[in-house]
Each structure stands twice: as structure tokens, then as C-alpha cells.
Amino acid sequence: MEFAAQLAETPIQVEVPKNGHHQGLISCQVACPVHTDARGYVRAIANGDFEQAYLIARGPNPFASICGRVCGAPCELSCRRGKIPRTDDDGSFMVMDRPIAIRALKRFVCESYGAEARPAGELLEALRHHLPGVAGDAEEMAFLLRAAVQGTFIPANGERVAIIGSGAAGLSAAHDLALLGFKAVVFELEPVAAGMLVVGVPEYRLPRELIRREVSVIEALGAEIRCNTKIGREVSFQSLREEFSAVIIAVGAKRPRALGLPGEQGPGVFGGVDFLRAVALGESLPL
């Protein structure tokens, strides 16, 4: 009895795992760079709620439609379905099952409810009335998106933020800053926005109209994009430091990678990145 009394008075430290512990068990979501709730929109598709599926995919990712076409789909590599053994009628092992076609399912709902299916204003209106229930960081971004489009979010005090580069990183930053109430101004060297999405991916893989529509949604949120503007030529970096509260450098990696082969610097030899850029922008090459 004395021992029991002492034990009752002894403090015991109990650590309650945070939500991140359980979220870390969702392999497909952990594998996604923006932690998209893949199982959430796959389940919504299975239930026939296609618009909800799109909204789940769009919650943490301003380029959901683009990712439905060119994403490397690390979620599929981590999908537990691909780790389930298939057996014959006798119970003998045959082969491992295949992962769920997550990227193809995302493309399916995006083509019906995403940026390629309706104007930017209509898309934002849909986001105003529907919000998916997602987890972790994705949930926070989805909540922020809802608050921003409903006008209930208390915006920043008009601070202006300059972003150098309009690739996926730069435009994502502009998207999130616009939601937070900042005035994001993106400076782009090329005549078109979206960086390597335009000049590094052939049009047959990623239609230019789809890119334009995804970018137009970011502009509809209030972001400004200035193309044909080279920092150090049209605009000095010092002027950005003086005119903006902060500067985000999100320049791309557009230089081709050399192989160290004899003659690779000779005439008529072009790096793959340079070649793709010239084709995308309609520039001639001295062949």
C-alpha cells in the first residue's frame, strides 16, 4: 500500500504525439514536396465528388493543373498500394500490385474543374464556396486561401515584395504573398512568365495555354508580373532594396550542364536547355 501511495504521487511524463507524427505515416503525402493530400482527392474521386477532389489538390499547390501533367509523381513511388503482393487463387505470390495512378487522377479532375476549365474569376469564386478538409501544412494553406478569397483575412499593411524570377518558385511565392495581403511584384527576364515551365518543357508536354491560365489565377489574386525586365539592366538591384520591403531571389538554373566531351564547345553544338529555350521562344539557331 505504501508503495502504491508513493507511485500515485510520482509524476509521470507522458508525451502526446503531435499531428505531424500521424501525418508522417501517410507515405504519399509525405513524399509530395507540397504535402498534397493525395489520398483525400483520390477518395473524393471514388465518391464521385470531383470538384471537391480538385479543391483538395489545389489547396497547397497553385500549379495543380500543371502538376497533373508533368509532375514526377513521388507520391506514386511511395504509394502503399504498390507494396501489396498479389496472389493467385491458391494464395501463391504472383507480383506486387501497382501504385494508384495519382497524377492521372489529378489531371482528370483539373481538366474538369481547374484553371484549364474555367476563367480565373470563376475559379476563385468556386474556391470561395468550397474548401477541402486536408491535413497539416496543406490545411493551413487551404484555410489561408479561403480567408483571402472571402475577404476575411486581415491583410498586411501594403508592404511591397519584389520577386526576381517567375518560375515555379517565384510564382508560388507571389501566390502566397498575395494571399497574405502583400503586394508582390515579379520581375522576369524572358518575354513570358513561368520560367522553365515555358522555356524548358516542350509545348506538346505542357500546353502554353494551360500555363497562361494557371498564371492568370495568381495575377487575379493581385500579383504583378513584369516580363522583359532584367535586374541590373532595366532595374538595378539597389533600387529594389530601396523601393520594396523585401526581395526574394528565385532565379532559375538555365545554363546547360556540360559533359566534358571533346568538341562540345564547337560550332553547331548546343546544350539541351539552350535548344529548348530557343524552340520555345521561336528563336533561330545558327545550324
VOGU-3710 file (C-alpha; in Angstrom, 3 decimals, decimal comma):
1> mefaaqlaet> 0,000/0,000/0,000  2,835/2,356/0,859  4,477/1,626/-2,464  1,195/2,259/-4,274  0,792/5,581/-2,483  4,292/6,631/-3,461  3,669/5,584/-7,044  0,451/7,594/-7,135  2,332/10,706/-6,048  5,196/10,197/-8,503
11> piqvevpkng> 4,851/12,442/-11,571  4,922/10,534/-14,831  5,887/12,327/-18,015  3,599/11,444/-20,887  4,419/12,696/-24,361  1,401/13,059/-26,609  2,466/12,835/-30,262  1,607/15,824/-32,399  -0,401/15,648/-35,581  2,848/15,519/-37,518
21> hhqgliscqv> 3,545/12,062/-36,094  0,384/10,635/-37,622  0,778/12,683/-40,774  4,246/11,231/-41,199  2,647/7,813/-41,590  0,853/8,929/-44,777  3,603/7,978/-47,209  2,108/9,531/-50,346  1,523/12,898/-48,677  4,972/12,946/-47,074
31> acpvhtdarg> 6,595/12,233/-50,448  4,871/15,220/-52,097  7,061/18,367/-51,973  3,999/20,471/-51,040  2,361/17,711/-48,945  -0,768/17,405/-51,078  -3,402/15,164/-49,522  -3,358/12,662/-52,388  -5,474/10,063/-50,606  -8,032/12,807/-49,901
41> yvraiangdf> -8,653/13,654/-53,537  -8,431/10,017/-54,618  -11,158/9,220/-52,071  -13,245/12,174/-53,281  -12,967/10,909/-56,858  -14,043/7,444/-55,739  -17,091/9,054/-54,119  -17,898/10,979/-57,298  -17,176/14,383/-55,716  -14,900/15,616/-58,480
51> eqayliargp> -14,908/19,324/-57,636  -14,016/18,579/-54,034  -11,188/16,408/-55,331  -9,845/19,314/-57,353  -10,055/21,669/-54,388  -8,089/19,239/-52,229  -5,389/19,019/-54,892  -5,369/22,804/-55,350  -5,285/23,695/-51,645  -1,498/23,670/-51,120
61> npfasicgrv> -0,452/23,891/-54,775  -1,062/26,845/-57,136  0,093/24,673/-60,057  -2,177/21,678/-59,578  -3,177/21,556/-63,253  0,442/21,704/-64,404  1,462/19,012/-61,924  -1,296/16,811/-63,298  0,763/16,648/-66,499  4,485/16,963/-65,734
71> cgapcelscr> 4,956/16,149/-62,042  7,482/13,418/-61,259  4,790/11,890/-59,012  6,905/10,900/-55,991  3,585/10,140/-54,299  3,138/7,151/-56,599  6,601/5,818/-55,771  5,605/5,907/-52,102  2,050/4,636/-52,588  1,368/1,684/-50,305
81> rgkiprtddd> -0,802/0,059/-52,947  2,366/-0,676/-54,888  3,723/-2,647/-51,942  0,806/-5,083/-51,669  1,547/-8,582/-53,026  -0,926/-10,092/-55,467  -1,652/-13,791/-55,243  -3,426/-16,349/-57,361  -6,437/-18,411/-56,306  -4,163/-20,798/-54,419
91> gsfmvmdrpi> -2,601/-17,982/-52,425  0,735/-18,172/-54,225  2,590/-14,918/-54,800  2,324/-13,585/-58,335  3,535/-9,984/-58,438  3,461/-6,768/-56,446  0,417/-4,592/-57,093  0,707/-1,250/-58,873  0,524/2,168/-57,192  -2,643/4,195/-57,650
101> airalkrfvc> -2,372/6,475/-60,704  -2,444/9,593/-58,535  -1,101/12,033/-61,124  -3,530/10,864/-63,812  -6,430/11,238/-61,383  -5,290/14,764/-60,550  -5,193/15,635/-64,243  -8,696/14,199/-64,661  -10,276/16,498/-62,064  -8,180/19,506/-63,114
111> esygaearpa> -9,360/19,216/-66,704  -12,952/19,442/-65,466  -12,680/21,956/-62,610  -9,205/23,531/-62,767  -7,686/26,562/-64,435  -7,991/24,992/-67,886  -11,740/24,518/-67,428  -12,874/27,979/-66,266  -11,711/31,608/-66,065  -9,662/32,821/-63,113
121> gellealrhh> -12,558/34,760/-61,598  -14,891/31,779/-61,753  -12,233/29,535/-60,264  -11,691/31,884/-57,330  -15,455/32,050/-56,855  -15,540/28,263/-56,574  -12,752/28,370/-54,028  -14,795/30,904/-52,074  -17,647/28,458/-51,509  -15,838/25,158/-51,265
131> lpgvagdaee> -12,857/24,209/-49,171  -11,430/20,730/-48,722  -10,628/19,237/-45,386  -6,926/18,443/-45,612  -4,150/17,900/-43,102  -1,090/19,658/-41,777  0,568/22,391/-43,793  -1,850/21,821/-46,651  -4,737/22,557/-44,299  -3,155/25,806/-43,208
141> mafllraavq> -2,661/26,922/-46,803  -6,199/25,923/-47,738  -7,575/27,915/-44,802  -5,473/30,888/-45,854  -6,786/30,599/-49,397  -10,386/30,565/-48,183  -9,854/33,558/-45,908  -8,185/35,502/-48,700  -10,847/34,916/-51,349  -13,639/35,587/-48,841
151> gtfipanger> -12,032/38,847/-47,777  -11,968/37,862/-44,101  -8,194/37,673/-43,829  -6,561/40,727/-42,247  -4,059/41,733/-44,935  -0,581/43,072/-44,480  -0,110/46,820/-44,389  0,518/47,132/-48,099  4,170/46,120/-47,960  5,602/45,516/-51,405
161> vaiigsgaag> 7,798/42,499/-52,045  9,958/42,126/-55,151  10,498/38,668/-56,607  13,286/38,091/-59,126  12,266/35,245/-61,405  8,828/33,993/-62,439  9,474/30,279/-62,402  7,583/27,842/-60,218  9,335/29,077/-57,058  8,888/32,782/-57,814
171> lsaahdlall> 5,235/32,496/-58,798  4,455/30,281/-55,807  5,975/32,946/-53,572  3,886/35,610/-55,326  0,763/33,479/-54,867  1,308/33,007/-51,140  2,321/36,629/-50,554  -0,804/37,824/-52,358  -2,894/35,643/-50,046  -1,152/37,209/-47,070
181> gfkavvfele> -2,036/40,678/-48,308  1,349/41,737/-49,636  1,811/43,438/-52,991  4,020/41,013/-54,892  5,831/42,277/-57,996  7,613/39,640/-60,086  10,465/40,607/-62,423  11,129/38,218/-65,301  13,999/38,308/-67,796  12,160/36,375/-70,510
191> pvaagmlvvg> 9,271/37,742/-72,603  6,903/35,245/-70,948  6,276/34,227/-67,357  6,657/30,774/-65,769  10,375/30,201/-66,321  11,427/26,656/-67,167  7,796/25,576/-67,358  7,721/27,520/-70,628  11,301/27,517/-71,899  12,313/24,094/-70,595
201> vpeyrlprel> 9,275/21,881/-71,230  8,121/21,334/-74,843  4,622/22,522/-75,645  3,396/19,059/-76,591  4,124/18,006/-72,990  2,768/21,140/-71,336  0,370/23,342/-73,353  1,172/27,052/-73,154  -2,494/27,937/-72,707  -2,615/25,833/-69,555
211> irrevsviea> 0,417/27,663/-68,146  -1,141/31,008/-69,017  -4,340/30,096/-67,196  -2,533/28,957/-64,051  -0,542/32,196/-64,018  -3,694/34,270/-64,580  -5,158/32,940/-61,318  -2,085/34,201/-59,448  -2,450/37,570/-61,153  -6,140/37,639/-60,225
221> lgaeircntk> -5,099/37,386/-56,579  -3,184/40,651/-57,002  0,334/39,653/-58,039  2,000/41,761/-60,754  4,374/40,240/-63,316  6,811/42,381/-65,323  8,388/40,468/-68,200  11,365/41,558/-70,332  12,916/43,077/-67,227  16,495/42,161/-66,396
231> igrevsfqsl> 17,773/43,094/-62,967  20,965/45,043/-63,461  19,864/46,365/-66,846  16,313/47,767/-66,776  16,150/47,791/-62,978  19,037/47,879/-60,513  19,144/45,593/-57,508  19,791/48,604/-55,311  16,539/50,202/-56,458  14,677/47,045/-55,455
241> reefsaviia> 16,225/47,246/-51,991  15,079/50,851/-51,717  11,555/50,518/-53,158  10,467/47,189/-51,648  10,221/45,910/-48,103  11,876/42,634/-49,107  13,437/40,979/-52,150  13,108/37,282/-52,983  15,690/35,890/-55,398  14,105/32,982/-57,292
251> vgakrpralg> 16,211/32,840/-60,438  16,286/29,621/-62,427  19,082/27,266/-63,460  19,057/27,846/-67,208  22,674/27,034/-68,018  23,155/23,660/-69,712  25,326/21,099/-67,970  28,498/20,263/-69,889  29,611/16,657/-70,295  33,310/17,351/-70,687
261> lpgeqgpgvf> 33,462/15,753/-74,134  35,935/16,836/-76,829  34,353/19,315/-79,249  31,258/20,031/-77,179  32,029/23,760/-77,343  32,398/23,679/-81,117  30,140/25,335/-83,717  26,724/23,798/-84,192  26,752/22,131/-80,768  24,059/23,325/-78,367
271> ggvdflrava> 23,173/22,414/-74,824  19,767/20,883/-74,315  18,499/23,762/-72,174  19,624/26,350/-74,741  17,983/24,381/-77,542  14,664/24,005/-75,708  14,628/27,709/-74,841  15,248/28,743/-78,458  12,479/26,471/-79,724  10,041/27,666/-77,062
281> lgeslpl> 10,646/31,347/-77,830  10,816/30,915/-81,606  14,445/31,990/-81,809  16,700/30,819/-84,616  19,800/28,713/-84,060  22,931/29,009/-86,227  22,949/25,459/-87,563
//
